[in-house]
Amino acid sequence: KNLSLMCYVSVGSDASPIIDFMTQRNMQLLEEYDQNQNPDATKVFVNGVWVGVHSNAQQLVTVVQELRRNGTLSYEMSLIRDIRDREFKIFTDAGRVMRPLFVVENDIRKPNRNHLIFTKEISNKLKQEQQETSTRQGWSQDEVESATYGWRGLIQDGVVEYLDAEEEETAMITFSPEDLEEWREMKLGLPAAERSTEGEHRLQRLKPLPDPRIHAYTHCEI
């Protein structure tokens, strides 16, 4: 049911721009690669084709991910980094089933690190737009879209991100904002919330404590 309501099937896009961009970001093309000189380089694949290697995969992945989240690159693009096999795979093809997730900020330079990018201000903005729907009667579809933040704005601002099944395997997804907050408090050394076992609370399902071994969450269920 949830998949049918929220899933999206990619329609595909041209892969040439991302290959050109990575070449400008010091990606060495496959025909120029000498394994003896750089044996630990990360292989870069685009739609299953090995196109080159890069010596600083973390930096490349971070840059490409930021471009996808700010709308420069298509939100349909899948980015999968396999650290163990030293591979960075990008998919832009059609037919991939994707689903939306809230993004958790992981940049250590940001004050909202380990918090959802989706904030109360954004929530209030969406509620206000919903209330103003009746005032836009008679507007053309283009006028409504340009004046509305909505789902399109959430994607373009990197608040929500579409992941396919393969990229999900490399993500750390928490079930709810409450679980994320509880994990954050545990990382700060705060005591876990006490769970009452008296009265009606005995009938409530107990939630497991967050795993303190988890280094960071990347996404949250909607």
KEKE-3310 file (N, C-alpha, C; in steps of 0.2 Angstrom, whole numbers, plus 5000, padded with zeros to 4 digits):
npx = (5004:5009:5020:5013:5007:5018:5028:5040:5044:5058:5062:5073:5088:5100:5117:5129:5132:5136:5147:5156:5157:5163:5175:5181:5182:5194:5193:5200:5200:5195:5203:5215:5220:5232:5235:5246:5252:5242:5235:5225:5214:5197:5185:5174:5158:5145:5129:5132:5143:5160:5169:5179:5192:5195:5204:5201:5188:5178:5177:5172:5160:5153:5152:5145:5133:5128:5125:5115:5106:5103:5097:5104:5108:5098:5085:5082:5093:5104:5116:5128:5140:5152:5162:5170:5173:5178:5171:5161:5145:5134:5118:5107:5097:5081:5066:5069:5063:5059:5058:5053:5062:5065:5079:5093:5104:5121:5133:5147:5150:5138:5126:5115:5118:5115:5101:5085:5083:5071:5061:5052:5048:5047:5037:5026:5025:5021:5008:5002:5002:4993:4981:4979:4975:4962:4962:4969:4961:4957:4969:4983:4991:5005:5007:5002:5011:5023:5021:5020:5027:5028:5029:5038:5047:5052:5060:5069:5076:5083:5077:5069:5073:5074:5077:5083:5081:5095:5103:5097:5103:5115:5112:5108:5094:5082:5067:5058:5056:5056:5063:5076:5079:5080:5091:5100:5101:5106:5118:5124:5125:5115:5102:5092:5074:5063:5052:5036:5028:5016:4998:4988:4999:5005:5000:5004:5015:5032:5046:5061:5077:5088:5102:5118:5129:5128:5135:5130:5115:5107:5095:5077:5062:5046)
npy = (4994:5007:5008:5009:5021:5030:5027:5029:5028:5028:5038:5040:5048:5058:5052:5058:5072:5070:5062:5070:5080:5073:5070:5083:5084:5078:5064:5050:5044:5028:5023:5029:5025:5018:5004:5000:5012:5018:5009:5009:5016:5021:5013:5020:5018:5021:5018:5004:5003:5004:5018:5026:5030:5036:5045:5051:5046:5049:5063:5065:5059:5066:5079:5076:5071:5083:5091:5084:5085:5099:5101:5103:5091:5078:5072:5059:5052:5039:5035:5025:5020:5009:5005:4994:4987:4996:5005:5016:5019:5025:5028:5032:5027:5021:5014:5011:5007:5019:5027:5040:5048:5056:5068:5067:5078:5077:5084:5090:5103:5110:5117:5110:5097:5079:5081:5082:5089:5094:5105:5114:5126:5124:5115:5123:5131:5123:5120:5132:5135:5125:5130:5141:5137:5138:5152:5152:5149:5148:5151:5147:5131:5132:5144:5141:5131:5138:5147:5139:5130:5116:5098:5098:5108:5103:5092:5099:5107:5098:5092:5081:5065:5054:5036:5022:5003:4998:5009:5011:5001:5006:5015:5023:5021:5028:5025:5035:5052:5054:5042:5046:5057:5051:5043:5053:5059:5049:5048:5059:5056:5057:5051:5037:5038:5034:5020:5017:5004:5003:5003:5008:5009:4997:4990:4996:4995:4991:5001:4997:5002:5014:5009:5012:5010:5014:5025:5036:5042:5043:5045:5046:5038:5043)
npz = (5000:5005:4996:4983:4985:4986:4978:4964:4947:4938:4923:4916:4910:4901:4902:4899:4903:4917:4916:4909:4919:4930:4924:4923:4937:4940:4937:4931:4915:4908:4898:4900:4911:4922:4931:4939:4943:4951:4961:4971:4967:4966:4956:4944:4939:4926:4923:4923:4915:4915:4917:4922:4934:4951:4963:4975:4981:4991:4991:4978:4978:4988:4982:4970:4976:4983:4972:4966:4976:4977:4965:4953:4947:4940:4951:4949:4948:4954:4967:4971:4983:4985:4997:5001:4990:4983:4973:4964:4959:4947:4942:4929:4921:4914:4922:4935:4951:4964:4980:4991:5004:5019:5021:5031:5039:5037:5036:5044:5045:5047:5057:5060:5060:5060:5061:5054:5038:5035:5042:5055:5050:5037:5037:5041:5031:5020:5025:5025:5012:5008:5014:5006:4994:4988:4984:4972:4962:4945:4940:4929:4926:4925:4932:4945:4948:4948:4959:4970:4983:4988:4984:4974:4978:4990:4985:4977:4986:4993:5004:5003:4996:4983:4983:4975:4976:4976:4980:4993:5000:5004:5013:5029:5038:5048:5058:5062:5065:5079:5084:5078:5086:5098:5097:5094:5107:5114:5109:5114:5127:5135:5147:5143:5139:5152:5153:5157:5165:5171:5174:5160:5151:5150:5140:5129:5114:5116:5111:5104:5111:5103:5093:5099:5092:5080:5068:5060:5054:5038:5032:5034:5037:5029)
capx = (5000:5013:5024:5009:5006:5023:5034:5041:5048:5063:5061:5079:5091:5107:5123:5135:5134:5139:5153:5160:5158:5167:5181:5183:5184:5200:5192:5204:5196:5198:5209:5221:5222:5237:5234:5252:5253:5236:5231:5220:5209:5190:5182:5168:5153:5139:5124:5135:5149:5166:5171:5186:5194:5196:5209:5197:5181:5174:5176:5168:5153:5150:5150:5139:5127:5126:5123:5108:5101:5101:5093:5108:5108:5092:5084:5081:5100:5106:5123:5130:5147:5154:5169:5174:5175:5181:5167:5156:5141:5129:5113:5103:5093:5074:5063:5071:5058:5062:5054:5055:5064:5068:5086:5096:5110:5127:5139:5150:5151:5132:5124:5109:5120:5111:5094:5081:5083:5064:5060:5045:5047:5045:5030:5021:5025:5017:5002:4999:5000:4987:4975:4978:4973:4956:4963:4972:4956:4957:4976:4985:4995:5011:5007:5001:5018:5029:5020:5019:5033:5025:5033:5044:5052:5055:5065:5074:5080:5086:5073:5067:5077:5072:5082:5081:5083:5102:5105:5095:5107:5120:5109:5106:5087:5078:5060:5054:5060:5057:5069:5082:5080:5082:5097:5105:5102:5110:5125:5126:5126:5109:5099:5086:5068:5060:5046:5032:5025:5010:4992:4987:5005:5007:4997:5008:5021:5038:5050:5068:5082:5092:5109:5123:5135:5127:5139:5126:5109:5107:5088:5072:5055:5041)
capy = (5000:5013:5008:5011:5028:5035:5025:5033:5024:5033:5039:5040:5054:5057:5051:5062:5077:5068:5059:5076:5084:5070:5071:5089:5084:5074:5057:5048:5040:5021:5022:5033:5022:5013:5001:5000:5019:5020:5003:5009:5021:5019:5013:5024:5015:5024:5013:4998:5004:5006:5024:5029:5029:5042:5044:5053:5045:5053:5070:5065:5057:5072:5084:5074:5071:5089:5093:5080:5088:5106:5101:5104:5085:5075:5068:5052:5049:5035:5036:5020:5020:5002:5006:4988:4985:5003:5006:5021:5017:5030:5025:5037:5024:5021:5008:5009:5009:5023:5029:5046:5048:5063:5068:5069:5082:5074:5088:5092:5110:5113:5117:5105:5090:5074:5083:5082:5095:5096:5109:5116:5132:5121:5112:5128:5134:5119:5120:5139:5134:5121:5134:5146:5134:5141:5158:5152:5147:5152:5151:5142:5126:5135:5149:5137:5127:5143:5150:5134:5126:5109:5093:5100:5112:5098:5089:5104:5109:5092:5090:5074:5062:5047:5031:5015:4998:4997:5014:5010:4996:5009:5021:5021:5024:5028:5024:5041:5058:5052:5038:5050:5062:5047:5041:5059:5060:5044:5049:5065:5053:5058:5045:5035:5039:5029:5017:5015:4998:5003:5005:5007:5009:4990:4988:4999:4991:4994:5002:4995:5007:5015:5006:5017:5008:5017:5031:5041:5041:5047:5046:5045:5036:5048)
capz = (5000:5005:4990:4978:4986:4986:4973:4957:4942:4934:4916:4913:4907:4897:4906:4896:4907:4923:4915:4908:4925:4934:4921:4926:4944:4941:4936:4925:4910:4909:4893:4902:4918:4923:4938:4943:4946:4956:4962:4976:4965:4966:4950:4943:4934:4925:4920:4922:4911:4919:4913:4924:4941:4955:4969:4981:4980:4996:4989:4972:4980:4992:4977:4966:4980:4984:4965:4966:4981:4975:4959:4947:4943:4941:4957:4948:4948:4960:4968:4976:4984:4989:5000:5002:4983:4980:4967:4964:4954:4945:4937:4926:4917:4916:4925:4942:4956:4969:4985:4994:5011:5022:5022:5038:5037:5039:5035:5051:5046:5047:5064:5061:5059:5063:5061:5048:5034:5035:5048:5057:5046:5030:5038:5042:5024:5017:5028:5023:5005:5007:5015:5001:4987:4986:4982:4966:4957:4939:4938:4924:4929:4926:4937:4951:4950:4950:4965:4975:4985:4988:4984:4970:4982:4995:4981:4974:4992:4996:5010:5002:4991:4980:4983:4973:4980:4977:4984:4999:5003:5007:5017:5036:5038:5054:5056:5063:5068:5086:5084:5077:5092:5104:5095:5095:5114:5117:5107:5118:5133:5140:5149:5139:5142:5155:5150:5162:5165:5175:5171:5153:5147:5149:5134:5123:5112:5118:5106:5106:5111:5097:5093:5100:5088:5073:5068:5058:5050:5032:5030:5039:5034:5029)
cpx = (5004:5018:5020:5007:5012:5029:5034:5045:5052:5061:5067:5081:5098:5112:5129:5137:5138:5146:5158:5162:5163:5174:5185:5185:5189:5198:5196:5200:5200:5204:5215:5224:5227:5237:5240:5254:5248:5232:5225:5214:5202:5187:5175:5164:5147:5135:5127:5141:5155:5169:5177:5187:5195:5200:5206:5190:5176:5172:5171:5161:5150:5148:5145:5133:5124:5123:5116:5103:5099:5098:5097:5108:5101:5091:5083:5088:5101:5113:5124:5137:5148:5161:5173:5177:5178:5178:5162:5152:5135:5124:5108:5097:5085:5072:5065:5065:5061:5056:5057:5057:5066:5075:5088:5103:5116:5134:5141:5150:5144:5130:5118:5111:5116:5104:5091:5082:5076:5063:5053:5043:5044:5038:5025:5020:5020:5009:4998:4998:4994:4981:4974:4976:4967:4957:4967:4968:4957:4965:4978:4989:5002:5012:5006:5008:5023:5028:5020:5026:5032:5031:5039:5049:5056:5061:5071:5079:5083:5083:5071:5071:5074:5078:5079:5083:5090:5105:5103:5099:5113:5118:5108:5099:5084:5071:5056:5058:5061:5063:5076:5084:5083:5089:5102:5106:5106:5117:5128:5127:5120:5105:5093:5080:5065:5053:5042:5029:5018:5004:4991:4993:5008:5005:5000:5014:5027:5043:5057:5072:5086:5099:5114:5129:5134:5131:5135:5120:5109:5100:5083:5065:5051:5035)
cpy = (5006:5013:5011:5018:5032:5033:5029:5028:5029:5033:5039:5047:5053:5057:5055:5067:5075:5065:5065:5080:5080:5070:5077:5089:5079:5066:5055:5043:5033:5020:5025:5030:5017:5010:5001:5007:5021:5014:5003:5014:5017:5019:5017:5020:5020:5020:5007:4998:5007:5012:5027:5027:5036:5041:5046:5052:5048:5060:5070:5064:5062:5077:5082:5073:5078:5092:5090:5084:5095:5107:5102:5097:5082:5071:5061:5048:5045:5035:5030:5019:5013:5003:5000:4986:4991:5004:5012:5021:5022:5027:5031:5034:5023:5014:5006:5012:5013:5025:5035:5045:5055:5062:5070:5072:5078:5078:5091:5099:5114:5112:5112:5098:5085:5076:5082:5089:5098:5099:5111:5122:5129:5118:5117:5131:5130:5119:5127:5138:5130:5125:5139:5143:5137:5148:5158:5149:5151:5153:5146:5137:5128:5140:5146:5134:5132:5146:5145:5130:5119:5104:5094:5104:5108:5095:5093:5107:5104:5090:5082:5071:5055:5042:5025:5010:4997:5003:5014:5005:5000:5015:5018:5025:5023:5028:5030:5046:5057:5048:5041:5054:5057:5045:5047:5060:5055:5045:5055:5062:5055:5052:5044:5036:5033:5026:5014:5008:4997:5005:5003:5007:5002:4988:4991:4995:4995:4995:5000:5002:5008:5011:5011:5016:5011:5024:5037:5039:5045:5049:5044:5043:5042:5045)
cpz = (5000:4999:4984:4979:4984:4981:4967:4953:4938:4926:4912:4910:4904:4903:4905:4901:4914:4922:4913:4915:4929:4931:4923:4933:4945:4941:4930:4921:4910:4904:4895:4909:4918:4930:4942:4946:4952:4957:4967:4974:4965:4958:4949:4937:4933:4921:4919:4918:4915:4914:4915:4931:4944:4961:4975:4980:4985:4994:4983:4974:4984:4987:4973:4970:4982:4978:4964:4970:4980:4968:4953:4943:4945:4948:4956:4948:4954:4960:4973:4977:4988:4991:5000:4995:4979:4973:4969:4958:4953:4940:4935:4921:4919:4919:4932:4947:4962:4974:4988:5001:5013:5023:5029:5036:5041:5039:5042:5051:5047:5055:5065:5059:5063:5064:5054:5045:5034:5042:5050:5052:5039:5031:5038:5035:5020:5019:5026:5016:5004:5009:5010:4994:4984:4982:4975:4961:4951:4936:4933:4928:4930:4931:4944:4953:4952:4957:4971:4976:4984:4987:4980:4974:4987:4991:4979:4980:4995:5003:5009:4996:4989:4980:4979:4977:4981:4981:4992:5003:5007:5011:5024:5037:5045:5053:5057:5066:5076:5088:5083:5083:5098:5103:5096:5103:5117:5115:5111:5125:5138:5141:5144:5143:5145:5153:5156:5161:5169:5171:5163:5148:5146:5143:5128:5121:5114:5112:5108:5106:5105:5098:5094:5095:5081:5073:5065:5054:5044:5030:5035:5035:5034:5032)
residu = (LYS:ASN:LEU:SER:LEU:MET:CYS:TYR:VAL:SER:VAL:GLY:SER:ASP:ALA:SER:PRO:ILE:ILE:ASP:PHE:MET:THR:GLN:ARG:ASN:MET:GLN:LEU:LEU:GLU:GLU:TYR:ASP:GLN:ASN:GLN:ASN:PRO:ASP:ALA:THR:LYS:VAL:PHE:VAL:ASN:GLY:VAL:TRP:VAL:GLY:VAL:HIS:SER:ASN:ALA:GLN:GLN:LEU:VAL:THR:VAL:VAL:GLN:GLU:LEU:ARG:ARG:ASN:GLY:THR:LEU:SER:TYR:GLU:MET:SER:LEU:ILE:ARG:ASP:ILE:ARG:ASP:ARG:GLU:PHE:LYS:ILE:PHE:THR:ASP:ALA:GLY:ARG:VAL:MET:ARG:PRO:LEU:PHE:VAL:VAL:GLU:ASN:ASP:ILE:ARG:LYS:PRO:ASN:ARG:ASN:HIS:LEU:ILE:PHE:THR:LYS:GLU:ILE:SER:ASN:LYS:LEU:LYS:GLN:GLU:GLN:GLN:GLU:THR:SER:THR:ARG:GLN:GLY:TRP:SER:GLN:ASP:GLU:VAL:GLU:SER:ALA:THR:TYR:GLY:TRP:ARG:GLY:LEU:ILE:GLN:ASP:GLY:VAL:VAL:GLU:TYR:LEU:ASP:ALA:GLU:GLU:GLU:GLU:THR:ALA:MET:ILE:THR:PHE:SER:PRO:GLU:ASP:LEU:GLU:GLU:TRP:ARG:GLU:MET:LYS:LEU:GLY:LEU:PRO:ALA:ALA:GLU:ARG:SER:THR:GLU:GLY:GLU:HIS:ARG:LEU:GLN:ARG:LEU:LYS:PRO:LEU:PRO:ASP:PRO:ARG:ILE:HIS:ALA:TYR:THR:HIS:CYS:GLU:ILE)
# end
